[in-house]
Amino acid sequence: MLELAAGTYPVPHAGLRYELAQDMRLPRGSWLRLRGENGAGKTTFLEHVLIPHLRGRHCLLYLAQDMELQQNTMRATLGLLGREAPQGLPELSAAWIETGGCREVVILDEFDKYLTGAQLQALDLCAFGWVVQVSHLERPEARPGLAHGFELSFVRPDAGKPEVRLDMERLWPA
């Protein structure tokens, strides 16, 4: 079970305070979509609340929002491990995922803006126990191979204030 307790999660250096009204409890085989306007705090939540909470409980593979920087790290790491670093981002991502050995939780921060739907599908995300994806694209239908779908919406009633309300919704099965 991938879990985060209901509560208040302050991130003082970012000037944000996340309010999760209900426990987040995702069974294995779940896809979690994080949705919100630009600047709502999705990446900050990932990097300063969710990832630190999950690290030590789960094996994590994080593909960050800034792929220009991460590509260099991915290529260097693959090289150090004696693996070829493919040139194309889809192929590089697949090699990185395969080499990492982690098949528990994959976190994709706006990664869908770099890949087509077919390329994203080729990454075999359903091989992971949980998929967490930040996306601005339209809400998808059920993901083949993932039994459960959820959306965590980020709502900032007043952009000048630190409060970010997190609303959880089940997408599938209904």
Summary of the structure (lengths in Angstrom):
residues: 174
radius of gyration: 16.2
end to end distance: 19.4
largest distance: 50.0
contacts: 489
relative contact order: 0.23
helix: 31%
strand: 33%
